[in-house]
Amino acid sequence: MTAPILLTPGPLTTSLATKQSMLRDWGSWDADFNRITARVRERLLGVVHATGTHECVPMQGSGTFSVEAALGTLVPRGGHVLVPQNGAYCQRIARICRILGRSLTTVDYAEDAAVQAADVDRALAANPAITHVALVHCETSAGILNPLAAIAEVVARHRRSLIIDAMSSFGALEIDARTMPFEAVIAASGKCLEGPPGMGFVIARREALQRAEGNSHSLALDLHDQWVYMQKTTQWRYTPPTHVVAAFDSAIEQYLAEGGRSARGGRYADNCRTLIEGMARLGLKSFLPPAIQAPIIVTFHAPVTPNYQFKAFYDAVKARGYLLYPGKLTTLETFRVGCMGQLGPRGIQGAVDAVAEVLAELHAAA
Ligand SMILES: *Cc1c(COP(=O)(O)O)cnc(C)c1O
């Protein structure tokens, strides 16, 4: 059976070149491998125009490991984090703060509403004890795009620090350190840069990292220690995911050849449009208002048919070569389709056609 196309928010469909770059073993101590690490770190800084001001510190593990490393290392033990919440990834940040014992304030939104900069402004004005704002740029649970530029402006005006979970936006949506001041931005290998999963990275302002010694509750997730060790030795502290790093390097090379951020974001926007229009023709409505829909992942209301069950729907679409993603809303029956990965509107149209066939079967059986 040929492998299905993943319409998921990571792991996602990678190119053949990316997969092939995992067919070689690397010594973690070897200069050839450490040159790859250095190139990856340098190019990641370039993606968000942070060369010179920030440092890129890679971290083993899935994206959450890097989120926890960033919060635990950059927020001092006496720090206080404001988390605007409109989905599961925001809730995860709040949970990390609670577990790490960092003071926490949340601003809560519905699952179909974007964070408002004015609310962050009010919350910061009301509480001078807040030191950091942790914002999820694209809330992957429903697919909402939060207004990063406006929030970065508010946080900077109040002289607090901004930590951005840009896991599902980095490389596709605009993030610019020169115009959107941030202390740290966090992402991972297996999302919009289309590498395999297995490592994350934190792009942190150099002075913030320098100040962060001794903050971390954790040995393995101490970003400061990882950074200092890497600066000193060019190596990862503890075993790196060598094949993932090599494949990520190749994926970034292909990203730059495609045209970088604007080309990648443009392709995903085309995918998103093709998807929403195609599904609408099948009577499947997307959940979010278009103004706050990020071109990354789309939540759809489940088909209205007496026989609908996500699992059977999923299996039938899978049999036609496409993997969908379950919904993540608390009250509504939904499913999700990713716009990201190594595919274009033709791939998306193939998925829409597969869904059309499955719907026809469901309706016929009803
Ligand atoms: C994918 C993702 C993460 C990290 O999830 P992992 O399963 O740990 O890779 C964090 N935040 C957002 C917004 C994400 O989309």
The ligand as a Tripos MOL2 file, in Angstrom:
@<TRIPOS>MOLECULE
LIG
   15    15     1     0     0
SMALL
NO_CHARGES

@<TRIPOS>ATOM
      1 C1          1.9580   21.1250   17.4410 C.3       1 LIG1
      2 C2          1.8380   22.2380   18.4070 C.ar      1 LIG1
      3 C3          2.5370   22.2190   19.6350 C.ar      1 LIG1
      4 C4          3.4210   21.0790   20.0700 C.3       1 LIG1
      5 O1          2.7980   19.8780   20.1030 O.3       1 LIG1
      6 P1          3.6710   18.5370   20.1730 P.3       1 LIG1
      7 O2          2.6520   17.4690   20.0780 O.co2     1 LIG1
      8 O3          4.4100   18.5480   21.4260 O.co2     1 LIG1
      9 O4          4.6180   18.5930   18.9870 O.co2     1 LIG1
     10 C5          2.4280   23.3200   20.4560 C.ar      1 LIG1
     11 N1          1.6790   24.3740   20.1140 N.ar      1 LIG1
     12 C6          0.9980   24.4300   18.9640 C.ar      1 LIG1
     13 C7          0.1980   25.6570   18.6540 C.3       1 LIG1
     14 C8          1.0440   23.3560   18.0690 C.ar      1 LIG1
     15 O5          0.3670   23.4180   16.9020 O.3       1 LIG1
@<TRIPOS>BOND
     1     1     2 1
     2     2     3 ar
     3     2    14 ar
     4     3     4 1
     5     3    10 ar
     6     4     5 1
     7     5     6 1
     8     6     7 2
     9     6     8 1
    10     6     9 1
    11    10    11 ar
    12    11    12 ar
    13    12    13 1
    14    12    14 ar
    15    14    15 1
@<TRIPOS>SUBSTRUCTURE
     1 LIG1         1 GROUP 0 **** ****
